[in-house]
Amino acid sequence: MKKVKKQDIQHRGCIADSQKKRACHWDYSGAVPICERHMAELDEKYACEKPIPFRDNMIERGEEMFIMNARSGDIYSLSSTAALVMKGLLQGRTFCSILEDMDAVFEIDSWEQALHDCEAFFKTLFSMEFIAARKPDAIP
């Protein structure tokens, strides 16, 4: 993980504090501008069981990844970002560690957008039953 300098970041606070009402502090020790409290909340909210049911229904060809929903027979082509998320899930990584992985591989222009997109993808995976939430009540 690369160290981020304060002056290199346009956003000067925790990106998970969308209301800007709480006094969040990001200590600039890591690449992802999320405070420790929000990291813990996000990791708990999106904690999931390993996505073992689709492991046998996944194909990687070079940089492309495809997954099949065994129930419906539908096949989905994943973007490189979605493939990175799926690989992280298969390795048992947490939501925020997957965000860190994204930073290591991709150039992130907007952390707010990256967080939003990652949350949306997790919600899609939960709704399509590719992964199961450890706390289903936590997912809106």
N, CA, C and O of each residue as an XYZ file, in Angstrom:
560
protein
N       0.848     -1.168      0.000
C       0.000      0.000      0.000
C       0.894      1.232      0.000
O       1.878      1.307      0.736
N       0.537      2.181     -0.827
C       1.343      3.376     -0.905
C       0.878      4.413      0.111
O      -0.309      4.500      0.425
N       1.798      5.176      0.605
C       1.513      6.235      1.562
C       1.025      7.452      0.792
O       1.630      7.842     -0.207
N      -0.057      8.047      1.248
C      -0.619      9.209      0.584
C      -0.236     10.450      1.372
O      -0.402     10.504      2.590
N       0.272     11.434      0.671
C       0.631     12.694      1.309
C      -0.601     13.575      1.402
O      -1.442     13.585      0.503
N      -0.696     14.296      2.476
C      -1.846     15.158      2.714
C      -2.099     16.106      1.541
O      -3.245     16.300      1.134
N      -1.051     16.686      1.010
C      -1.228     17.658     -0.072
C      -1.653     17.009     -1.385
O      -2.105     17.704     -2.295
N      -1.514     15.682     -1.500
C      -1.902     14.985     -2.723
C      -3.394     14.655     -2.766
O      -3.891     14.185     -3.790
N      -4.106     14.893     -1.677
C      -5.513     14.543     -1.589
C      -6.364     15.803     -1.648
O      -6.178     16.730     -0.860
N      -7.296     15.825     -2.588
C      -8.193     16.970     -2.670
C      -9.242     16.896     -1.570
O      -9.605     17.910     -0.974
N      -9.720     15.700     -1.311
C     -10.740     15.513     -0.285
C     -10.041     15.486      1.063
O      -9.110     14.704      1.256
N     -10.464     16.314      1.987
C      -9.762     16.457      3.256
C     -10.479     15.806      4.425
O     -10.252     16.193      5.571
N     -11.317     14.853      4.175
C     -12.012     14.191      5.269
C     -12.397     12.785      4.887
O     -12.063     12.295      3.808
N     -13.099     12.153      5.784
C     -13.553     10.785      5.569
C     -14.651     10.786      4.506
O     -15.650     11.492      4.647
N     -14.473     10.013      3.459
C     -15.449      9.992      2.365
C     -16.745      9.298      2.752
O     -17.767      9.498      2.097
N     -16.725      8.487      3.803
C     -17.935      7.791      4.231
C     -18.848      8.700      5.045
O     -19.999      8.348      5.304
N     -18.353      9.849      5.444
C     -19.151     10.806      6.204
C     -19.841     11.747      5.225
O     -19.473     12.916      5.106
N     -20.842     11.227      4.530
C     -21.496     11.993      3.463
C     -22.256     13.210      3.980
O     -22.424     14.190      3.254
N     -22.707     13.156      5.201
C     -23.450     14.279      5.763
C     -22.528     15.366      6.308
O     -22.965     16.493      6.539
N     -21.276     15.037      6.511
C     -20.278     15.957      7.077
C     -20.732     16.507      8.430
O     -20.378     17.623      8.812
N     -21.524     15.700      9.147
C     -22.020     16.130     10.450
C     -21.179     15.574     11.588
O     -21.110     16.161     12.668
N     -20.543     14.440     11.337
C     -19.723     13.831     12.386
C     -18.283     14.297     12.233
O     -17.822     14.611     11.136
N     -17.609     14.330     13.328
C     -16.203     14.753     13.296
C     -15.335     13.548     12.962
O     -14.747     12.926     13.847
N     -15.261     13.228     11.680
C     -14.430     12.115     11.241
C     -13.014     12.623     11.024
O     -12.786     13.754     10.597
N     -12.091     11.754     11.330
C     -10.694     12.117     11.124
C     -10.023     10.989     10.376
O     -10.038      9.840     10.817
N      -9.448     11.314      9.266
C      -8.651     10.349      8.515
C      -7.209     10.710      8.772
O      -6.806     11.853      8.554
N      -6.431      9.763      9.227
C      -5.069     10.064      9.664
C      -4.036     10.032      8.543
O      -2.842     10.173      8.808
N      -4.466      9.849      7.305
C      -3.576      9.836      6.140
C      -2.512      8.743      6.215
O      -1.440      8.867      5.624
N      -2.818      7.679      6.943
C      -1.854      6.593      7.043
C      -2.028      5.576      5.914
O      -1.136      4.766      5.665
N      -3.145      5.617      5.251
C      -3.397      4.677      4.173
C      -3.879      5.394      2.933
O      -4.018      6.617      2.917
N      -4.127      4.629      1.907
C      -4.509      5.210      0.630
C      -5.992      5.571      0.573
O      -6.366      6.516     -0.121
N      -6.830      4.844      1.281
C      -8.273      5.063      1.211
C      -8.678      6.080      2.275
O      -8.464      5.840      3.463
N      -9.256      7.206      1.871
C      -9.607      8.254      2.837
C     -10.894      7.967      3.611
O     -11.891      8.675      3.469
N     -10.855      6.923      4.425
C     -11.981      6.549      5.281
C     -11.440      6.398      6.697
O     -10.420      5.745      6.916
N     -12.130      7.003      7.650
C     -11.685      6.915      9.045
C     -11.858      5.481      9.554
O     -12.593      4.684      8.973
N     -11.168      5.177     10.645
C     -11.205      3.812     11.185
C     -12.614      3.399     11.583
O     -13.009      2.254     11.365
N     -13.381      4.327     12.169
C     -14.742      3.994     12.596
C     -15.599      3.609     11.394
O     -16.322      2.614     11.439
N     -15.521      4.395     10.318
C     -16.309      4.071      9.132
C     -15.807      2.799      8.450
O     -16.605      2.040      7.901
N     -14.495      2.559      8.479
C     -13.988      1.299      7.909
C     -14.623      0.113      8.627
O     -15.083     -0.838      7.994
N     -14.641      0.182      9.953
C     -15.232     -0.912     10.730
C     -16.720     -1.066     10.411
O     -17.213     -2.186     10.276
N     -17.438      0.062     10.290
C     -18.868      0.010      9.971
C     -19.109     -0.587      8.586
O     -19.991     -1.430      8.418
N     -18.334     -0.157      7.599
C     -18.491     -0.679      6.240
C     -18.139     -2.158      6.163
O     -18.842     -2.936      5.519
N     -17.046     -2.545      6.823
C     -16.652     -3.958      6.815
C     -17.723     -4.831      7.463
O     -17.983     -5.944      7.005
N     -18.338     -4.328      8.521
C     -19.396     -5.095      9.185
C     -20.662     -5.135      8.324
O     -21.295     -6.181      8.182
N     -21.018     -3.989      7.757
C     -22.235     -3.901      6.937
C     -22.166     -4.837      5.734
O     -23.147     -5.506      5.409
N     -21.011     -4.885      5.072
C     -20.871     -5.681      3.855
C     -20.139     -7.002      4.077
O     -19.663     -7.623      3.126
N     -20.052     -7.424      5.322
C     -19.431     -8.723      5.612
C     -20.267     -9.813      4.954
O     -21.495     -9.811      5.039
N     -19.591    -10.727      4.308
C     -20.320    -11.781      3.621
C     -19.604    -13.110      3.786
O     -18.424    -13.184      4.127
N     -20.361    -14.135      3.533
C     -19.787    -15.464      3.513
C     -18.978    -15.581      2.228
O     -19.262    -14.889      1.250
N     -17.983    -16.444      2.224
C     -17.235    -16.636      0.981
C     -18.201    -17.071     -0.111
O     -19.072    -17.906      0.133
N     -18.063    -16.525     -1.297
C     -19.012    -16.827     -2.382
C     -18.739    -18.176     -3.030
O     -18.556    -18.260     -4.244
N     -18.713    -19.210     -2.237
C     -18.366    -20.543     -2.722
C     -19.368    -21.090     -3.740
O     -18.946    -21.765     -4.679
N     -20.692    -20.831     -3.602
C     -21.628    -21.434     -4.556
C     -21.346    -21.124     -6.026
O     -21.652    -21.949     -6.886
N     -20.783    -19.978     -6.336
C     -20.553    -19.684     -7.745
C     -19.110    -19.953     -8.169
O     -18.774    -19.800     -9.344
N     -18.263    -20.347     -7.239
C     -16.853    -20.567     -7.563
C     -16.700    -21.512     -8.750
O     -15.847    -21.295     -9.610
N     -17.513    -22.547     -8.801
C     -17.439    -23.498     -9.912
C     -18.102    -22.961    -11.183
O     -17.982    -23.556    -12.254
N     -18.799    -21.832    -11.052
C     -19.487    -21.235    -12.197
C     -18.796    -19.959    -12.656
O     -19.435    -19.061    -13.203
N     -17.499    -19.885    -12.433
C     -16.736    -18.694    -12.777
C     -15.631    -19.086    -13.749
O     -14.966    -20.107    -13.574
N     -15.447    -18.267    -14.767
C     -14.412    -18.520    -15.768
C     -13.578    -17.258    -15.925
O     -14.107    -16.153    -16.045
N     -12.269    -17.444    -15.921
C     -11.366    -16.331    -16.204
C     -10.633    -16.633    -17.495
O     -10.090    -17.722    -17.679
N     -10.624    -15.671    -18.372
C      -9.885    -15.772    -19.641
C      -9.073    -14.497    -19.780
O      -9.610    -13.453    -20.149
N      -7.804    -14.576    -19.493
C      -6.970    -13.379    -19.529
C      -7.447    -12.386    -18.492
O      -7.501    -12.697    -17.302
N      -7.793    -11.191    -18.942
C      -8.284    -10.168    -18.027
C      -9.801    -10.203    -17.869
O     -10.360     -9.451    -17.072
N     -10.464    -11.066    -18.619
C     -11.922    -11.140    -18.553
C     -12.367    -12.186    -17.536
O     -11.705    -13.202    -17.325
N     -13.506    -11.904    -16.917
C     -14.097    -12.854    -15.986
C     -15.580    -12.958    -16.281
O     -16.247    -11.957    -16.543
N     -16.083    -14.170    -16.235
C     -17.500    -14.442    -16.444
C     -18.002    -15.265    -15.275
O     -17.310    -16.161    -14.791
N     -19.211    -14.956    -14.822
C     -19.835    -15.788    -13.804
C     -21.220    -16.174    -14.284
O     -21.884    -15.428    -15.005
N     -21.638    -17.360    -13.866
C     -22.947    -17.853    -14.263
C     -23.805    -18.024    -13.022
O     -23.361    -18.562    -12.008
N     -25.031    -17.559    -13.121
C     -26.004    -17.787    -12.068
C     -26.583    -19.172    -12.332
O     -27.328    -19.365    -13.293
N     -26.243    -20.128    -11.485
C     -26.664    -21.513    -11.704
C     -28.178    -21.665    -11.647
O     -28.733    -22.552    -12.295
N     -28.845    -20.823    -10.891
C     -30.308    -20.919    -10.779
C     -31.012    -20.490    -12.063
O     -31.950    -21.142    -12.521
N     -30.543    -19.380    -12.636
C     -31.221    -18.840    -13.814
C     -30.554    -19.238    -15.128
O     -31.189    -19.211    -16.182
N     -29.281    -19.607    -15.065
C     -28.537    -19.925    -16.277
C     -27.953    -18.696    -16.950
O     -27.298    -18.806    -17.986
N     -28.188    -17.516    -16.362
C     -27.657    -16.273    -16.927
C     -26.144    -16.203    -16.736
O     -25.614    -16.617    -15.705
N     -25.460    -15.670    -17.751
C     -24.010    -15.499    -17.698
C     -23.708    -14.007    -17.713
O     -24.280    -13.253    -18.500
N     -22.805    -13.592    -16.836
C     -22.457    -12.173    -16.709
C     -20.976    -11.981    -16.986
O     -20.132    -12.719    -16.477
N     -20.677    -10.987    -17.795
C     -19.304    -10.574    -18.062
C     -18.979     -9.458    -17.074
O     -19.732     -8.492    -16.952
N     -17.870     -9.591    -16.377
C     -17.506     -8.607    -15.364
C     -16.446     -7.648    -15.880
O     -15.544     -8.037    -16.622
N     -16.568     -6.390    -15.477
C     -15.528     -5.414    -15.781
C     -14.279     -5.777    -14.985
O     -14.332     -6.622    -14.092
N     -13.177     -5.148    -15.304
C     -11.940     -5.439    -14.569
C     -12.078     -5.069    -13.097
O     -11.503     -5.738    -12.238
N     -12.828     -4.021    -12.796
C     -13.047     -3.633    -11.400
C     -13.907     -4.667    -10.688
O     -13.600     -5.067     -9.565
N     -14.980     -5.099    -11.334
C     -15.846     -6.117    -10.744
C     -15.088     -7.431    -10.548
O     -15.289     -8.120     -9.548
N     -14.228     -7.776    -11.488
C     -13.418     -8.994    -11.360
C     -12.473     -8.890    -10.165
O     -12.270     -9.870     -9.448
N     -11.900     -7.718     -9.951
C     -11.023     -7.529     -8.797
C     -11.809     -7.711     -7.498
O     -11.313     -8.320     -6.550
N     -13.040     -7.181     -7.456
C     -13.891     -7.347     -6.271
C     -14.186     -8.821     -6.044
O     -14.087     -9.307     -4.917
N     -14.548     -9.538     -7.106
C     -14.871    -10.961     -6.967
C     -13.666    -11.769     -6.491
O     -13.802    -12.653     -5.644
N     -12.497    -11.468     -7.031
C     -11.290    -12.167     -6.582
C     -11.038    -11.893     -5.105
O     -10.668    -12.795     -4.353
N     -11.242    -10.642     -4.693
C     -11.079    -10.298     -3.283
C     -12.050    -11.062     -2.400
O     -11.678    -11.547     -1.331
N     -13.295    -11.169     -2.846
C     -14.296    -11.912     -2.082
C     -13.918    -13.385     -1.958
O     -14.063    -13.984     -0.893
N     -13.434    -13.963     -3.054
C     -13.015    -15.365     -3.024
C     -11.853    -15.592     -2.060
O     -11.692    -16.683     -1.513
N     -11.052    -14.558     -1.861
C      -9.924    -14.645     -0.929
C     -10.342    -14.316      0.503
O      -9.526    -14.387      1.422
N     -11.618    -13.954      0.694
C     -12.116    -13.640      2.023
C     -11.754    -12.242      2.508
O     -11.743    -11.983      3.712
N     -11.456    -11.340      1.572
C     -11.060     -9.978      1.950
C     -12.278     -9.159      2.369
O     -13.402     -9.439      1.955
N     -12.038     -8.152      3.191
C     -13.117     -7.288      3.657
C     -13.419     -6.220      2.609
O     -12.657     -6.017      1.664
N     -14.550     -5.546      2.803
C     -14.977     -4.484      1.911
C     -13.884     -3.429      1.752
O     -13.523     -3.068      0.632
N     -13.360     -2.936      2.871
C     -12.359     -1.859      2.808
C     -11.011     -2.348      2.279
O     -10.292     -1.577      1.644
N     -10.658     -3.594      2.523
C      -9.401     -4.095      1.954
C      -9.534     -4.250      0.441
O      -8.546     -4.134     -0.284
N     -10.744     -4.509     -0.036
C     -10.978     -4.547     -1.487
C     -10.842     -3.140     -2.065
O     -10.310     -2.975     -3.162
N     -11.316     -2.124     -1.339
C     -11.108     -0.743     -1.790
C      -9.618     -0.433     -1.892
O      -9.183      0.225     -2.837
N      -8.842     -0.902     -0.929
C      -7.386     -0.703     -0.978
C      -6.784     -1.413     -2.180
O      -5.879     -0.889     -2.829
N      -7.290     -2.616     -2.479
C      -6.822     -3.347     -3.661
C      -7.112     -2.550     -4.933
O      -6.289     -2.498     -5.847
N      -8.290     -1.933     -4.978
C      -8.656     -1.130     -6.142
C      -7.664      0.016     -6.321
O      -7.272      0.330     -7.445
N      -7.261      0.635     -5.224
C      -6.308      1.742     -5.302
C      -4.957      1.273     -5.822
O      -4.270      2.006     -6.534
N      -4.576      0.050     -5.464
C      -3.282     -0.475     -5.899
C      -3.261     -0.780     -7.398
O      -2.203     -0.758     -8.027
N      -4.439     -1.065     -7.967
C      -4.514     -1.488     -9.366
C      -4.975     -0.367    -10.304
O      -4.484     -0.249    -11.427
N      -5.909      0.443     -9.840
C      -6.518      1.459    -10.692
C      -6.198      2.861    -10.188
O      -5.888      3.062     -9.014
N      -6.280      3.814    -11.092
C      -6.153      5.209    -10.698
C      -7.543      5.691    -10.296
O      -8.462      5.720    -11.114
N      -7.683      6.064     -9.039
C      -8.979      6.484     -8.509
C      -9.093      7.998     -8.628
O      -8.356      8.737     -7.977
N     -10.022      8.453     -9.464
C     -10.246      9.894     -9.633
C     -11.135     10.456     -8.538
O     -10.920     11.574     -8.070
N     -12.128      9.687     -8.130
C     -13.080     10.133     -7.111
C     -13.322      9.004     -6.123
O     -13.927      7.988     -6.464
N     -12.846      9.187     -4.897
C     -13.065      8.165     -3.872
C     -14.535      8.054     -3.519
O     -15.020      6.962     -3.222
N     -15.253      9.170     -3.548
C     -16.680      9.120     -3.257
C     -17.386      8.220     -4.261
O     -18.228      7.406     -3.882
N     -17.043      8.365     -5.552
C     -17.650      7.544     -6.599
C     -17.208      6.087     -6.465
O     -18.019      5.180     -6.651
N     -15.950      5.854     -6.149
C     -15.456      4.483     -5.975
C     -16.199      3.792     -4.835
O     -16.587      2.630     -4.958
N     -16.395      4.502     -3.730
C     -17.130      3.935     -2.595
C     -18.572      3.640     -2.995
O     -19.092      2.564     -2.697
N     -19.212      4.578     -3.662
C     -20.600      4.396     -4.104
C     -20.716      3.194     -5.048
O     -21.610      2.363     -4.887
N     -19.823      3.101     -6.022
C     -19.864      2.004     -6.993
C     -19.623      0.652     -6.330
O     -20.276     -0.337     -6.662
N     -18.689      0.617     -5.400
C     -18.381     -0.642     -4.712
C     -19.577     -1.078     -3.859
O     -19.931     -2.257     -3.835
N     -20.193     -0.123     -3.162
C     -21.384     -0.458     -2.373
C     -22.503     -0.966     -3.281
O     -23.168     -1.949     -2.954
N     -22.715     -0.304     -4.416
C     -23.765     -0.718     -5.352
C     -23.501     -2.127     -5.889
O     -24.428     -2.925     -6.029
N     -22.236     -2.430     -6.189
C     -21.904     -3.763     -6.706
C     -22.147     -4.829     -5.642
O     -22.679     -5.897     -5.945
N     -21.758     -4.544     -4.392
C     -22.016     -5.499     -3.307
C     -23.520     -5.739     -3.164
O     -23.952     -6.882     -3.012
N     -24.318     -4.671     -3.211
C     -25.772     -4.821     -3.081
C     -26.334     -5.663     -4.218
O     -27.247     -6.462     -4.008
N     -25.793     -5.489     -5.423
C     -26.219     -6.302     -6.564
C     -25.871     -7.770     -6.336
O     -26.688     -8.656     -6.588
N     -24.664     -8.020     -5.862
C     -24.251     -9.405     -5.591
C     -25.127    -10.048     -4.526
O     -25.477    -11.223     -4.628
N     -25.485     -9.262     -3.489
C     -26.379     -9.780     -2.448
C     -27.759    -10.073     -3.035
O     -28.327    -11.135     -2.782
N     -28.305     -9.130     -3.821
C     -29.659     -9.298     -4.352
C     -29.742    -10.446     -5.345
O     -30.780    -11.098     -5.453
N     -28.653    -10.700     -6.076
C     -28.643    -11.791     -7.045
C     -28.207    -13.116     -6.404
O     -28.109    -14.144     -7.074
N     -27.954    -13.064     -5.112
C     -27.578    -14.231     -4.317
C     -26.272    -14.882     -4.765
O     -26.092    -16.092     -4.630
N     -25.357    -14.058     -5.304
C     -24.020    -14.572     -5.589
C     -23.222    -14.661     -4.298
O     -22.341    -15.510     -4.159
N     -23.535    -13.781     -3.359
C     -22.912    -13.818     -2.043
C     -24.019    -13.660     -1.002
O     -25.079    -13.100     -1.282
N     -23.753    -14.163      0.197
C     -24.723    -14.075      1.294
C     -24.167    -13.185      2.378
O     -23.018    -13.336      2.793
N     -24.981    -12.259      2.833
C     -24.571    -11.338      3.890
C     -24.546    -12.086      5.222
O     -25.421    -12.905      5.504
N     -23.536    -11.794      6.032
C     -23.503    -12.361      7.381
C     -24.611    -11.760      8.231
O     -25.163    -12.416      9.114
N     -24.932    -10.473      7.944
C     -26.014     -9.787      8.651
C     -26.980     -9.238      7.597
O     -26.881     -8.069      7.222
N     -27.908    -10.062      7.116
C     -28.802     -9.636      6.037
C     -29.594     -8.364      6.357
O     -29.926     -7.605      5.447
N     -29.898     -8.123      7.631
C     -30.659     -6.928      8.002
C     -29.871     -5.647      7.798
O     -30.458     -4.565      7.766
N     -28.554     -5.742      7.658
C     -27.715     -4.546      7.521
C     -27.749     -3.976      6.105
O     -27.392     -2.817      5.896
N     -28.171     -4.775      5.139
C     -28.163     -4.343      3.741
C     -29.509     -3.730      3.393
O     -30.536     -4.402      3.485
N     -29.520     -2.447      2.988
C     -30.793     -1.799      2.637
C     -31.349     -2.307      1.319
O     -32.412     -1.862      0.885
